[in-house]
Amino acid sequence: MSHQVTIRPSGHSFQVQPEESVLVAALREGFGLAYGCRNGACGSCKGKLLEGKVDYGKHSDTALSADEQARGLALFCVARPLGDIVIECREVGAIKDQQIKILPCRVQTIEMPVADVAVITLKLPANERLQYLAGQYIEFLLKDGKRRSYSLANAPHEDELLQIHVRRVAGGLFTDHVFEKMKPRDILRFEGPHGTFFLREDSQKPMVLLASGTGFAPIKAVIEQALYKGMTRPMSLYWGGRRPSDLYMDELARGWAAKHAQFSYVPVVSDARPEDAWTGRGGFVHRAVIEDFPDLSGHQVYACGAPVVIEAARRDFGALCSLPQDEFYADSFTTEADLAKVK
């Protein structure tokens, strides 16, 4: 038996079939709800249950705490209605008519700017193009039925080759293959585009761009898109890593800052060693933002990286810097270890 979901404040409604999550049904019916990982691990799809009951589904406690659940919040990527429900959430019109495709691609190049990061370019068949927004991701379809998500690191106007950044994770199913076996001309399959992390081009607010590690990939696409569009909004990039080598495209970011007056770049290293001779900013990258922007009430924030970084930024930017909740856009990079916490 299907159930009706009504969205507030828009008043839109749709039907959820048995065993479907709220998010899956919404996307099927053409309604763009905010989402990221789609498996209960990142919290991007969190919204409020105003009326009715749901099965909250399997999820990480960091994505949805017991206190948040008690206050009526739910993760719509895993929540299943137990009857007709009314929810409150933000709709994302830009993805409403996007076509999600399954496509083959060929590995064109593999470069390793540092030992544990691979920058891979992918070529689609000659008659295919992927229509996506700067910041979205694709999911590689592996032979065992599993999927691995990677953000597109190039802006849509340069889509002849698609670029992804892969950090090696010890024992990682896909990353071990990338670093040990993958070679140019290999064929992969992916599904996409996915996600509601992308550049909001209709705003004139200054942007703070926060990246940790390979969270730089979608941030890179967002910056490239903004510069290509000739946006004059101030853009401040804060890129954090444990060691200076984690900032594997540091020269590119410094080049943007040198060429564009509206763009600034602050690299932040948390665990520099004496041999690094690091003289720049230290500590947690989101704390550097707080030091420089004690008032974020008139800004937009785009944040990408490890879940712990994203959640700390979401919490502290709102509580300490008055950032409006609906101006925090995030892509939380969940790993197999994060998925293991979903229960």
C-alpha positions in Angstrom: 0.0 0.0 0.0 1.3 3.4 -1.0 1.4 6.4 1.3 1.2 10.2 0.6 4.0 12.6 1.5 3.2 16.3 1.6 6.1 18.8 1.6 6.0 22.0 3.6 6.2 24.9 2.9 5.7 24.2 -0.9 2.5 22.0 -0.5 3.8 19.5 -3.1 2.8 15.9 -2.6 3.8 12.5 -4.0 3.2 8.8 -3.4 5.7 6.5 -1.7 5.5 2.8 -2.8 6.1 0.0 -0.3 9.8 -0.4 0.6 10.7 3.0 -0.9 12.3 5.7 1.1 11.0 9.2 1.1 13.9 10.4 -1.0 13.8 7.7 -3.6 10.1 8.3 -4.2 10.6 12.1 -4.3 13.3 11.8 -6.9 11.2 9.4 -8.9 8.3 11.8 -8.9 10.5 14.7 -9.9 10.9 16.5 -6.6 14.4 17.6 -5.7 15.0 17.0 -2.0 18.5 17.8 -0.6 20.7 14.7 -0.4 24.2 13.4 -0.4 25.3 9.8 0.4 21.8 8.2 0.1 22.6 5.6 2.8 22.1 7.2 6.1 25.7 8.2 6.7 26.1 11.9 6.0 23.0 13.8 7.2 22.5 15.9 4.0 18.9 14.8 3.6 17.8 15.6 7.2 14.4 17.2 7.6 11.5 17.5 10.0 8.6 15.1 10.3 5.6 17.3 11.0 2.8 14.7 10.9 2.6 11.0 10.8 5.1 8.2 11.6 8.1 6.7 9.8 10.4 3.8 10.1 13.7 5.7 10.6 15.8 3.1 8.9 19.4 2.2 9.4 21.6 5.2 9.9 24.7 6.5 11.6 24.2 8.1 15.0 26.4 11.0 13.8 24.1 11.7 10.9 20.9 11.5 13.1 21.3 11.5 16.8 18.7 10.1 19.3 18.1 13.7 20.4 17.4 14.9 16.9 15.1 12.0 16.3 13.2 12.8 19.5 12.8 16.4 18.2 11.1 15.1 15.0 14.0 15.0 12.6 14.6 12.2 10.1 16.9 11.2 7.3 14.7 11.0 4.2 17.1 8.8 2.3 16.4 5.9 4.7 13.0 6.9 6.3 10.0 4.9 5.1 6.5 6.2 5.8 4.2 4.1 8.0 1.2 6.1 6.8 0.5 9.4 5.2 3.0 12.0 6.4 3.8 15.7 6.2 7.5 16.8 6.2 9.3 20.0 6.2 12.4 20.3 4.0 14.2 22.4 1.4 13.4 21.6 -2.2 16.1 21.9 -4.8 14.6 23.0 -8.1 17.8 22.9 -10.1 17.9 19.0 -10.2 14.2 18.5 -10.9 14.6 17.7 -14.6 18.1 16.1 -14.5 18.5 12.9 -16.3 20.4 10.3 -14.3 22.2 7.9 -16.7 24.3 4.7 -16.5 27.3 5.2 -18.8 30.5 3.5 -19.7 33.7 5.5 -19.7 37.4 4.9 -20.5 40.2 5.8 -18.2 42.2 8.4 -20.2 44.9 9.4 -17.8 46.1 8.6 -14.2 48.3 11.1 -12.5 49.5 11.0 -8.9 50.5 14.5 -7.7 51.3 12.9 -4.3 51.8 9.3 -3.3 48.3 8.7 -1.9 46.1 10.8 -4.3 45.2 9.8 -7.9 43.8 12.4 -10.4 42.0 10.4 -13.0 40.4 11.6 -16.2 37.6 9.7 -17.9 36.4 9.8 -21.5 32.8 9.1 -22.4 31.7 7.5 -25.7 31.8 9.9 -28.6 28.0 10.4 -28.8 27.5 10.9 -25.0 27.7 13.9 -22.7 26.9 14.0 -19.0 24.7 17.0 -18.0 25.7 17.9 -14.4 26.1 20.8 -12.0 29.4 21.9 -10.6 29.9 20.0 -7.4 27.8 16.9 -8.1 29.1 13.3 -8.0 28.9 10.0 -9.8 28.7 6.4 -8.5 31.0 3.7 -10.0 29.2 0.4 -10.4 31.5 -2.4 -9.3 31.3 -6.0 -10.5 30.1 -7.3 -7.1 27.2 -4.9 -7.1 28.7 -2.4 -4.8 29.0 1.3 -5.6 31.7 3.9 -4.9 30.9 7.6 -5.1 33.3 10.3 -6.3 32.8 14.0 -7.0 33.4 15.5 -10.4 36.4 17.8 -10.1 35.9 19.7 -13.3 33.2 22.3 -14.1 30.5 21.3 -16.7 31.8 23.7 -19.4 34.9 21.5 -19.7 33.2 18.1 -19.9 35.2 16.5 -22.8 37.0 14.6 -20.0 35.6 14.0 -16.5 38.0 14.3 -13.6 37.9 12.6 -10.2 40.3 12.7 -7.3 40.9 9.4 -5.4 42.7 9.2 -2.1 44.0 5.8 -1.2 42.3 4.2 1.8 44.1 1.2 3.3 42.1 -1.9 2.3 39.7 0.1 0.2 38.0 -2.1 -2.4 38.0 0.6 -5.1 41.1 2.5 -4.1 43.3 -0.6 -4.0 42.3 -1.3 -7.5 43.0 2.3 -8.6 46.5 2.4 -7.1 47.5 -1.2 -7.9 45.8 -2.3 -11.1 44.1 0.5 -12.9 45.7 1.6 -16.2 44.8 3.9 -19.1 42.1 2.6 -21.5 40.4 0.5 -18.7 36.6 0.6 -19.0 34.4 1.6 -16.0 30.7 2.1 -15.6 29.0 4.8 -13.5 25.6 6.2 -12.7 25.0 10.0 -12.3 24.9 12.8 -11.7 23.9 12.7 -8.1 23.7 15.0 -5.1 22.4 18.5 -4.3 25.8 20.0 -3.6 26.4 22.5 -6.4 27.1 26.2 -7.0 24.0 28.4 -6.3 24.4 30.9 -9.2 21.4 33.0 -8.3 23.0 34.4 -5.1 25.3 37.4 -4.8 26.4 36.5 -1.2 30.2 36.2 -0.5 31.2 32.5 -0.5 33.4 30.7 2.0 34.6 27.4 0.5 35.9 24.8 3.0 37.7 21.7 1.9 39.5 18.9 3.7 41.7 16.5 1.8 40.2 15.3 -1.5 37.1 17.3 -0.5 38.9 19.8 -2.7 37.6 18.0 -5.8 34.0 19.3 -5.9 35.1 22.7 -4.5 37.5 22.9 -7.5 34.6 22.4 -9.8 32.5 25.1 -8.0 35.3 27.6 -8.2 36.0 26.9 -11.9 32.3 27.4 -12.7 32.1 30.6 -10.7 35.2 32.0 -12.5 34.0 30.8 -15.9 30.7 32.6 -15.3 32.5 35.8 -14.5 31.1 36.0 -11.0 32.4 38.9 -8.9 31.2 37.6 -5.6 34.1 37.3 -3.0 35.3 33.7 -2.7 37.5 32.6 0.2 38.9 29.1 -0.1 40.1 27.3 3.1 41.8 24.0 2.3 42.9 21.8 5.2 45.1 18.8 5.5 47.2 17.0 8.1 50.5 17.6 6.2 51.3 20.1 3.5 51.4 17.3 0.9 47.6 16.8 1.5 47.1 20.1 -0.4 48.0 18.3 -3.6 46.9 21.1 -6.0 48.2 24.0 -3.8 49.8 25.7 -6.8 46.5 25.8 -8.7 44.7 27.4 -5.8 47.5 30.0 -5.4 47.2 30.7 -9.1 43.5 31.5 -8.8 44.3 33.9 -5.9 47.0 35.6 -8.0 44.8 36.1 -11.1 41.4 37.0 -9.5 41.0 39.9 -7.1 37.7 38.4 -5.7 39.4 35.1 -4.7 41.5 34.4 -1.7 43.2 31.2 -0.5 44.1 30.1 3.0 45.9 26.7 3.3 45.7 25.1 6.8 47.8 22.3 8.1 46.9 20.5 11.3 49.8 18.1 11.9 52.9 19.6 10.3 56.2 18.0 11.2 59.5 19.8 11.6 60.7 18.6 8.2 57.7 20.2 6.5 59.0 23.6 7.5 55.4 24.8 7.5 55.0 28.5 8.3 51.3 28.9 7.4 48.1 28.5 9.4 47.6 25.5 11.7 44.9 23.7 13.6 41.5 22.7 12.3 40.5 24.2 9.0 37.0 25.2 10.1 38.5 27.0 13.1 40.6 29.1 10.8 37.3 30.2 9.1 35.8 31.2 12.4 38.9 33.2 13.3 38.6 35.2 10.0 34.8 35.3 9.7 33.3 35.7 13.2 30.1 36.9 11.4 28.8 34.6 8.6 25.3 35.9 8.7 25.5 37.3 5.2 27.5 34.5 3.6 27.1 31.2 1.9 29.4 28.3 2.9 30.3 25.3 0.6 32.0 22.6 2.6 33.4 19.2 1.5 35.4 16.5 3.2 35.4 14.1 6.0 32.1 13.8 8.0 33.7 15.0 11.2 34.9 18.2 9.5 31.5 18.8 7.9 29.6 18.3 11.1 31.9 20.5 13.2 31.6 23.3 10.6 27.8 23.0 10.4 27.5 23.2 14.1 30.0 25.9 14.9 29.3 28.2 11.9 25.7 28.3 13.0 26.2 28.6 16.7 29.3 30.9 16.7 29.1 32.8 13.5 25.3 33.2 12.9 25.4 31.4 9.5 21.9 30.7 8.3 21.2 27.0 8.2 19.9 27.1 4.7 23.1 28.8 3.5 25.3 25.8 4.5 25.9 23.5 1.5 27.9 20.4 2.2 29.1 17.1 0.6 30.3 14.7 3.3 32.8 12.2 2.0 31.7 8.9 3.6 34.1 6.0 3.6 33.6 2.3 4.1 34.4 2.9 7.8 31.6 5.5 7.9 29.2 3.1 6.2 30.0 0.5 8.9 28.5 2.8 11.5 25.1 2.6 9.7 22.9 0.3 11.8 
